[in-house]
């Protein structure tokens, strides 16, 4: 029987559809709510069509992957060529305990290490300092000296594994210790690969783990960028981080705008230090949050690439194509995890990770289901890693580049995110830059207001958090990882032994040299920091020298 040709359908425009199809249907079947919004409380329309993109141009606004402005990805084949780096953020207790976890993760498919440090380390204190009491090894690994760093990476070939270190205030000190370990392993600078977070601006804006005032803090960041550019060609000396801005309660647009404007500030200051933009910009990296709203997050990543490419080319005159490519790591949203019904977090993390992959991330960490209760257990971190591996090998989303490109909704959301971020960037420019804006308290107030409005939406049940403000049930306890006080006791003992056996004359000389270098604003502090680390001067001793020279920062009240 011959095939029949289907009859052509009569096309209708959106107005006809609303009158003839939508209206009669909604009279009997009203929608669930009067207003739909993203996680950032941005309104979402019922339907998106080409009418929502009246000035959309394929070449300008979408284009091809690997081509300016990289909306669809920085590489032509993206994950068809190479999967993203699966990097699990990990650190707890002692250096010995964390070293065992790293070996476990590497055995189970992790392709890059990511170090979580405890609070005393993040604040530049030794484990036996009074300010460290009760916090040693609790939220990350305790590292007080080069000896701890040696133990942390014992048996791990640092010329073959890339390492990311999440630390900011004393970032240059910790990096100096890491470079000293690489030297002891015989790894040449040309093979040392990894990333130092080292983003002090977002500390003043969001996470609040600062030590020194903002301007000397910026000097230390620029010192690392200059030193890394000249001596470590594979190292990313800064990971400009929106993650903590989002965790503090910002919207997606605020996260994007403040992160990119932070990046612009670092570029400006490094150029002032004497480097050409194309010398260092190819090694700049970024770090974004992957929150709950699937499409909003994808649009954010796409807009980020587009804005950065244009800014680097038009504002800073970058000539090297690599300088215009925004490379970023993603971590799923810790703030979205719930203590209630913690196994629901597995689903949240999977959706967030999928958004990061479909948005074109270069590196990804997936949070563990128990992280709202404690540091992750081995079982929980394995599930988190397997989530990435299932997305990579079973979901099919890595088989094509930018699978949502051309979606009316995604393209409209990408464009709106871009415009919203640029509006913030222009406002910060008018204030004199990001340092000036932070000193005025501008981004801090914007984040506070966004966090307040989101919390109100949850309390009014305009936003449903499953297991929290709806679908509650009786809770069953789950097994968690416990870090006891013996970690602090052991760390204090090790420090006493270290101070008794090292060459203290060498330590004093190295710290004196560091003090003189820090007092000279034209000098780079990194060589002196590395020399001090090699003498086994402790983190606290080195940071105290810098505290004496630079002073410390007390945040003013911001209303």
C-alpha positions as CSV (number, residue, x, y, z in Angstrom):
1,X,0.0,0.0,0.0
2,X,1.6,3.3,-1.0
3,X,2.5,5.8,1.7
4,X,0.2,8.7,2.0
5,X,1.5,12.3,2.2
6,X,0.4,14.0,5.4
7,X,-1.8,17.0,5.0
8,X,0.0,20.3,5.7
9,X,-1.0,21.8,9.0
10,X,-2.2,25.4,9.2
11,X,0.4,27.5,11.0
12,X,-0.8,29.9,13.7
13,X,1.1,32.8,15.4
14,X,1.5,33.1,19.1
15,X,-1.6,35.4,19.5
16,X,-3.8,32.9,17.6
17,X,-2.4,30.1,19.7
18,X,-3.2,31.9,23.0
19,X,-6.7,32.7,21.9
20,X,-7.7,29.4,20.2
21,X,-5.7,26.8,22.1
22,X,-4.3,28.2,25.4
23,X,-7.3,30.2,26.6
24,X,-10.0,27.5,26.3
25,X,-7.6,25.0,27.9
26,X,-6.8,27.2,30.9
27,X,-10.4,27.9,31.6
28,X,-10.7,24.2,32.7
29,X,-7.1,23.6,33.7
30,X,-5.5,26.6,35.5
31,X,-1.7,26.6,36.0
32,X,-0.2,25.6,39.3
33,X,0.9,29.2,40.2
34,X,0.3,32.8,39.1
35,X,4.0,33.4,38.8
36,X,6.9,31.1,37.9
37,X,10.5,32.1,38.6
38,X,14.1,30.7,38.6
39,X,16.0,30.1,41.7
40,X,17.2,33.7,41.5
41,X,13.5,34.8,41.4
42,X,13.8,35.8,37.7
43,X,10.3,35.5,36.1
44,X,9.9,32.6,33.6
45,X,7.4,32.9,30.8
46,X,5.0,30.2,29.8
47,X,6.5,29.8,26.3
48,X,9.5,31.2,24.4
49,X,9.5,31.6,20.7
50,X,11.6,33.4,18.0
51,X,9.6,36.6,19.0
52,X,11.6,36.7,22.2
53,X,14.8,37.0,20.2
54,X,14.0,39.8,17.8
55,X,17.6,40.8,17.2
56,X,19.2,37.4,17.6
57,X,22.1,36.8,15.1
58,X,23.6,33.3,14.8
59,X,27.2,34.4,14.2
60,X,27.2,37.1,16.9
61,X,25.1,35.5,19.6
62,X,25.6,31.8,19.1
63,X,28.2,30.9,16.5
64,X,30.3,27.7,16.7
65,X,32.2,26.1,19.6
66,X,35.8,27.0,19.8
67,X,35.1,30.3,18.0
68,X,34.8,33.8,19.4
69,X,32.8,34.6,21.6
70,X,32.7,30.9,22.7
71,X,29.1,31.0,23.8
72,X,28.9,27.3,22.8
73,X,32.2,26.2,24.4
74,X,35.9,27.0,24.2
75,X,36.9,23.9,22.3
76,X,35.5,22.8,18.9
77,X,34.7,19.2,20.0
78,X,34.3,19.8,23.8
79,X,33.6,16.5,25.6
80,X,33.7,14.4,22.4
81,X,37.5,15.0,22.5
82,X,38.2,15.0,26.2
83,X,36.0,14.7,29.3
84,X,36.0,17.3,32.0
85,X,38.4,16.8,34.9
86,X,36.6,14.9,37.7
87,X,38.0,16.6,40.7
88,X,36.7,15.8,44.2
89,X,37.2,18.4,46.9
90,X,38.6,16.6,49.9
91,X,40.5,17.1,53.1
92,X,39.9,16.3,56.7
93,X,41.7,15.6,59.9
94,X,45.5,15.1,59.6
95,X,47.7,15.1,56.5
96,X,48.0,11.3,56.9
97,X,44.2,10.7,56.9
98,X,43.7,13.0,53.8
99,X,46.6,11.3,52.0
100,X,44.8,8.0,52.4
101,X,41.6,9.5,51.0
102,X,43.5,11.0,48.0
103,X,44.9,7.5,47.2
104,X,41.4,6.0,47.4
105,X,40.0,8.7,45.1
106,X,42.7,8.2,42.5
107,X,42.2,4.5,42.6
108,X,38.5,5.0,41.9
109,X,38.7,7.3,38.9
110,X,39.4,10.9,40.1
111,X,41.5,12.7,37.6
112,X,42.6,15.6,39.7
113,X,43.0,16.4,43.4
114,X,41.4,19.3,45.2
115,X,42.5,20.2,48.7
116,X,40.1,21.4,51.4
117,X,42.0,23.0,54.3
118,X,40.7,23.4,57.9
119,X,39.7,26.8,59.3
120,X,43.0,27.5,61.1
121,X,45.0,26.9,57.9
122,X,42.6,29.2,56.0
123,X,43.1,31.9,58.5
124,X,46.9,31.5,58.7
125,X,47.2,30.0,62.2
126,X,49.2,27.0,63.3
127,X,47.3,24.1,64.8
128,X,48.5,24.9,68.3
129,X,47.5,28.6,68.2
130,X,44.8,29.5,70.8
131,X,42.6,30.7,67.8
132,X,42.7,27.2,66.4
133,X,41.1,25.5,69.4
134,X,38.2,23.3,68.4
135,X,38.7,23.7,64.6
136,X,41.8,21.6,63.8
137,X,41.0,19.2,61.0
138,X,37.3,19.7,61.3
139,X,36.4,21.3,58.0
140,X,39.4,20.3,56.0
141,X,43.0,19.1,56.5
142,X,45.4,20.7,59.0
143,X,48.5,22.0,57.3
144,X,50.9,24.0,59.6
145,X,54.2,23.5,57.8
146,X,56.1,22.0,54.9
147,X,56.3,18.7,56.9
148,X,52.5,18.4,56.7
149,X,52.5,19.2,53.0
150,X,55.1,16.5,52.4
151,X,52.9,14.0,54.2
152,X,49.8,15.2,52.4
153,X,51.2,14.3,49.0
154,X,53.4,11.3,50.0
155,X,53.4,8.7,47.3
156,X,51.5,10.9,44.9
157,X,53.5,11.9,41.8
158,X,52.9,15.6,41.5
159,X,54.3,15.7,38.0
160,X,51.4,13.5,36.8
161,X,48.5,14.7,38.9
162,X,47.1,18.2,38.9
163,X,46.2,19.7,42.3
164,X,43.7,22.5,43.1
165,X,44.0,24.2,46.5
166,X,41.1,26.1,47.9
167,X,42.8,28.8,50.0
168,X,42.9,32.6,49.8
169,X,44.2,34.7,52.7
170,X,47.5,32.7,53.1
171,X,47.3,31.3,49.5
172,X,50.8,32.4,48.6
173,X,52.3,30.8,51.7
174,X,50.5,27.4,51.1
175,X,51.6,27.5,47.4
176,X,55.2,28.1,48.5
177,X,55.0,24.9,50.6
178,X,53.5,23.0,47.7
179,X,56.2,24.1,45.3
180,X,58.8,23.1,47.8
181,X,57.3,19.6,47.9
182,X,57.4,19.4,44.1
183,X,61.0,20.4,44.2
184,X,61.7,17.6,46.8
185,X,60.0,15.1,44.5
186,X,62.2,16.3,41.6
187,X,59.3,17.7,39.5
188,X,60.5,20.5,37.2
189,X,58.4,23.7,37.1
190,X,57.4,22.9,33.6
191,X,55.5,19.9,34.7
192,X,53.8,21.3,37.8
193,X,50.1,21.7,37.0
194,X,47.2,22.8,39.1
195,X,45.2,25.7,40.4
196,X,45.4,28.0,43.4
197,X,42.1,29.6,44.3
198,X,43.8,32.8,45.6
199,X,40.8,35.0,45.0
200,X,40.9,37.5,47.8
201,X,38.2,39.9,46.5
202,X,35.4,37.4,47.0
203,X,36.6,36.9,50.5
204,X,35.8,40.5,51.3
205,X,32.5,40.2,49.4
206,X,31.2,36.8,50.5
207,X,33.2,34.2,52.4
208,X,35.0,36.5,54.9
209,X,38.2,34.5,55.3
210,X,40.5,37.4,54.9
211,X,43.6,38.2,57.0
212,X,45.2,41.4,55.7
213,X,43.6,44.7,54.4
214,X,42.3,44.6,50.9
215,X,45.1,46.5,49.1
216,X,48.1,44.5,50.5
217,X,46.0,41.4,49.9
218,X,45.7,42.3,46.3
219,X,49.5,42.7,46.1
220,X,50.0,39.2,47.3
221,X,47.6,37.9,44.6
222,X,49.5,39.8,41.9
223,X,52.8,38.5,43.2
224,X,51.6,34.9,42.6
225,X,50.3,35.7,39.2
226,X,53.6,37.4,38.1
227,X,55.7,34.6,39.6
228,X,53.6,31.8,38.1
229,X,53.6,33.5,34.7
230,X,57.4,33.7,34.7
231,X,58.2,30.3,36.2
232,X,55.3,27.8,36.1
233,X,53.7,27.6,32.6
234,X,51.1,25.0,33.5
235,X,49.9,26.5,36.8
236,X,46.7,28.5,37.2
237,X,47.7,31.1,39.8
238,X,44.2,32.2,40.5
239,X,40.7,30.7,40.3
240,X,38.4,33.7,40.2
241,X,35.5,32.4,42.3
242,X,31.8,33.0,42.1
243,X,31.1,29.9,44.0
244,X,31.2,31.5,47.5
245,X,29.4,34.6,46.2
246,X,26.5,32.3,45.3
247,X,26.7,30.3,48.5
248,X,26.3,33.6,50.4
249,X,23.0,34.1,48.7
250,X,23.5,36.0,45.5
251,X,21.5,35.6,42.4
252,X,23.0,33.9,39.3
253,X,23.4,37.3,37.6
254,X,25.2,38.7,40.7
255,X,27.5,35.7,40.9
256,X,28.4,36.2,37.3
257,X,28.8,39.9,37.4
258,X,30.8,40.1,40.6
259,X,33.1,37.2,39.6
260,X,33.9,38.6,36.2
261,X,34.4,42.1,37.6
262,X,36.8,40.6,40.2
263,X,38.6,39.0,37.3
264,X,38.9,42.4,35.5
265,X,40.3,43.9,38.6
266,X,43.1,41.3,38.8
267,X,43.9,41.8,35.1
268,X,44.2,45.6,35.6
269,X,46.5,45.2,38.7
270,X,48.7,42.6,37.0
271,X,49.1,44.9,33.9
272,X,50.1,47.6,36.3
273,X,52.8,45.2,37.7
274,X,54.4,45.1,34.3
275,X,53.0,42.1,32.5
276,X,51.4,42.2,29.1
277,X,47.8,40.8,29.2
278,X,48.6,38.0,26.8
279,X,51.5,36.9,29.1
280,X,49.2,35.9,31.9
281,X,45.6,35.9,30.9
282,X,45.7,32.4,29.2
283,X,46.3,30.9,32.7
284,X,43.5,32.7,34.5
285,X,40.7,30.3,35.5
286,X,37.3,30.7,37.0
287,X,35.1,28.8,39.6
288,X,31.4,28.8,39.4
289,X,28.5,27.4,41.4
290,X,26.0,24.9,40.0
291,X,22.7,25.6,41.7
292,X,19.3,24.1,41.5
293,X,17.8,25.8,38.5
294,X,18.9,23.7,35.5
295,X,18.4,26.2,32.7
296,X,19.5,29.3,34.7
297,X,22.8,27.7,35.4
298,X,23.4,26.7,31.8
299,X,22.6,30.2,30.6
300,X,25.0,31.6,33.2
301,X,28.0,29.6,32.0
302,X,27.2,30.5,28.3
303,X,26.9,34.2,29.2
304,X,30.1,34.1,31.2
305,X,32.2,32.9,28.2
306,X,30.6,35.5,25.9
307,X,31.2,38.4,28.3
308,X,34.8,37.4,29.2
309,X,35.8,37.0,25.5
310,X,34.4,40.4,24.6
311,X,35.9,42.1,27.7
312,X,39.4,40.7,27.1
313,X,39.4,41.6,23.4
314,X,37.8,45.1,23.6
315,X,38.7,46.3,27.1
316,X,42.2,44.9,27.5
317,X,43.2,44.5,23.9
318,X,44.1,40.8,24.2
319,X,45.6,39.4,20.9
320,X,46.2,35.8,22.0
321,X,43.0,33.7,21.4
322,X,43.7,31.8,24.6
323,X,43.4,35.1,26.6
324,X,39.8,35.4,25.5
325,X,38.7,31.8,26.5
326,X,37.1,31.6,29.9
327,X,38.0,28.3,31.5
328,X,36.1,27.3,34.6
329,X,35.7,24.7,37.3
330,X,32.3,24.0,38.8
331,X,31.1,22.7,42.1
332,X,27.6,21.7,42.9
333,X,25.8,24.0,45.4
334,X,26.6,23.2,49.0
335,X,24.0,25.7,50.1
336,X,21.3,23.7,48.4
337,X,22.0,20.5,50.3
338,X,19.6,19.7,53.1
339,X,20.0,17.9,56.5
340,X,16.5,16.8,56.1
341,X,16.2,13.6,54.0
342,X,19.9,13.8,53.0
343,X,19.5,11.1,50.3
344,X,17.5,13.7,48.3
345,X,20.9,15.5,47.9
346,X,22.0,12.7,45.5
347,X,19.3,13.9,43.1
348,X,20.0,17.5,43.6
349,X,23.7,17.0,42.9
350,X,23.0,15.0,39.8
351,X,20.8,17.7,38.3
352,X,23.4,20.4,39.2
353,X,26.3,18.4,37.7
354,X,24.3,17.8,34.6
355,X,23.8,21.6,34.2
356,X,27.5,22.2,34.6
357,X,28.4,19.6,31.9
358,X,25.7,20.9,29.5
359,X,27.1,24.4,30.2
360,X,30.6,23.4,29.2
361,X,32.6,23.2,32.4
362,X,36.3,22.1,32.2
363,X,36.4,20.6,35.7
364,X,33.7,19.5,38.1
365,X,33.3,18.6,41.8
366,X,30.1,16.9,42.9
367,X,29.1,17.4,46.6
368,X,28.4,14.3,48.8
369,X,25.0,13.7,50.2
370,X,26.1,14.0,53.8
371,X,28.1,17.3,53.5
372,X,25.4,19.4,55.3
373,X,26.0,17.2,58.3
374,X,29.7,16.5,58.3
375,X,32.7,15.9,56.1
376,X,31.8,13.1,53.6
377,X,32.3,9.4,54.3
378,X,34.0,7.2,51.8
379,X,30.7,5.8,50.6
380,X,29.2,9.2,50.1
381,X,32.1,10.6,48.1
382,X,32.1,7.5,45.9
383,X,28.5,8.1,45.0
384,X,29.3,11.7,44.2
385,X,32.2,10.6,41.9
386,X,30.0,7.9,40.3
387,X,27.4,10.6,39.5
388,X,30.0,12.3,37.3
389,X,31.0,9.1,35.7
390,X,27.4,8.1,34.9
391,X,26.8,11.5,33.3
392,X,29.9,11.2,31.3
393,X,29.4,7.6,30.0
394,X,25.7,6.8,30.2
395,X,23.6,9.9,29.8
396,X,24.6,10.8,26.3
397,X,25.0,14.6,27.0
398,X,28.7,14.5,26.4
399,X,28.2,13.2,22.8
400,X,27.4,16.6,21.2
401,X,28.5,20.2,21.8
402,X,26.1,22.6,23.5
403,X,23.0,20.4,23.1
404,X,20.7,23.2,24.2
405,X,22.1,25.8,21.8
406,X,19.3,27.4,19.7
407,X,16.6,26.7,22.3
408,X,14.5,29.9,22.4
409,X,14.4,29.7,26.2
410,X,18.1,29.1,26.8
411,X,19.1,31.7,24.3
412,X,16.8,34.3,25.8
413,X,17.9,33.4,29.3
414,X,21.6,33.6,28.2
415,X,21.0,37.0,26.7
416,X,19.1,38.4,29.7
417,X,21.9,37.0,32.0
418,X,24.5,38.7,29.9
419,X,22.7,42.1,30.0
420,X,22.0,41.9,33.7
421,X,25.7,41.1,34.5
422,X,26.9,43.9,32.2
423,X,24.7,46.4,34.0
424,X,26.3,45.4,37.3
425,X,29.8,45.6,35.8
426,X,29.1,49.1,34.4
427,X,27.9,50.3,37.8
428,X,31.0,49.0,39.5
429,X,33.2,50.7,36.8
430,X,31.4,53.9,37.7
431,X,32.4,53.4,41.4
432,X,36.1,53.2,40.4
433,X,36.4,49.4,40.2
434,X,35.9,46.4,42.4
435,X,38.2,47.3,45.2
436,X,36.4,50.6,45.6
437,X,33.0,48.9,45.3
438,X,33.9,46.5,48.1
439,X,35.2,49.3,50.3
440,X,31.8,51.0,49.8
441,X,30.0,47.8,50.6
442,X,28.1,47.6,47.3
443,X,28.4,43.9,46.4
444,X,27.9,42.9,50.0
445,X,24.6,44.7,50.3
446,X,23.4,43.4,47.0
447,X,24.1,39.8,48.1
448,X,22.5,40.3,51.5
449,X,19.3,41.6,49.8
450,X,19.1,38.7,47.4
451,X,19.6,36.2,50.2
452,X,16.9,37.8,52.2
453,X,14.4,37.8,49.3
454,X,15.1,34.1,48.5
455,X,14.6,33.1,52.2
456,X,11.3,35.0,52.2
457,X,10.2,33.1,49.1
458,X,10.9,29.8,50.9
459,X,9.1,30.9,54.1
460,X,6.1,31.9,52.0
461,X,6.3,28.5,50.2
462,X,6.7,30.2,46.8
463,X,9.8,28.1,46.5
464,X,9.5,24.5,47.6
465,X,12.5,22.8,49.1
466,X,11.6,19.1,49.2
467,X,11.8,17.7,52.7
468,X,12.2,21.2,54.2
469,X,9.0,23.2,53.7
470,X,7.0,20.5,52.0
471,X,7.0,16.6,51.8
472,X,8.5,16.3,55.3
473,X,8.8,12.9,56.9
474,X,10.3,11.4,60.0
475,X,14.1,11.4,59.8
476,X,16.4,8.4,60.2
477,X,20.0,9.2,61.2
478,X,22.8,8.3,58.8
479,X,26.4,7.5,59.4
480,X,28.7,10.5,59.3
481,X,32.5,11.0,59.5
482,X,33.7,12.2,62.9
483,X,36.9,14.1,63.5
484,X,37.9,13.8,67.2
485,X,40.2,15.9,69.4
486,X,43.2,13.6,68.9
487,X,43.9,15.3,65.5
488,X,44.6,18.6,67.3
489,X,46.7,16.9,69.9
490,X,48.8,15.1,67.3
491,X,49.2,18.3,65.3
492,X,50.4,20.2,68.4
493,X,52.9,17.4,69.2
494,X,54.3,17.4,65.7
495,X,54.7,21.2,65.8
496,X,56.6,21.0,69.1
497,X,58.9,18.3,67.6
498,X,59.4,20.3,64.4
499,X,60.4,23.5,66.2
500,X,62.9,21.5,68.3
501,X,64.6,19.7,65.4
502,X,64.7,22.2,62.6
503,X,67.5,24.8,62.1
504,X,65.9,27.7,63.9
505,X,68.8,30.1,62.9
506,X,67.9,29.4,59.2
507,X,64.2,30.0,60.1
508,X,64.9,33.4,61.7
509,X,67.1,34.5,58.8
510,X,64.4,33.5,56.2
511,X,61.7,35.3,58.1
512,X,63.9,38.4,58.4
513,X,64.4,38.3,54.6
514,X,60.7,37.9,54.1
515,X,60.0,40.9,56.3
516,X,62.3,43.2,54.2
517,X,60.8,42.0,51.0
518,X,57.2,42.6,52.2
519,X,58.2,46.1,53.3
520,X,59.3,46.9,49.7
521,X,56.1,47.4,47.5
522,X,58.2,46.9,44.3
523,X,59.5,43.4,45.3
524,X,57.8,40.0,44.7
525,X,57.2,38.1,47.9
526,X,57.1,34.6,46.3
527,X,60.8,33.7,46.3
528,X,61.1,34.7,50.0
529,X,58.0,32.7,50.9
530,X,59.4,29.6,49.2
531,X,62.8,30.1,51.0
532,X,61.0,30.4,54.3
533,X,58.9,27.3,53.6
534,X,62.0,25.3,52.9
535,X,63.4,26.1,56.3
536,X,60.2,24.6,57.8
537,X,59.0,27.9,59.1
538,X,55.4,27.3,60.0
539,X,52.3,28.8,58.4
540,X,51.6,30.9,61.5
541,X,55.2,32.2,61.7
542,X,55.2,33.2,58.1
543,X,51.8,34.8,58.2
544,X,52.6,36.6,61.4
545,X,55.5,38.4,59.6
546,X,53.0,39.5,56.9
547,X,50.5,40.6,59.6
548,X,53.2,42.7,61.2
549,X,54.0,44.4,57.9
550,X,50.5,44.7,56.4
551,X,48.3,44.8,59.4
552,X,44.9,42.9,59.7
553,X,41.4,43.7,58.4
554,X,38.4,44.2,60.6
555,X,35.2,44.4,58.5
556,X,33.0,47.4,59.1
557,X,29.2,46.8,59.7
558,X,27.3,47.0,56.4
559,X,23.6,47.7,56.4
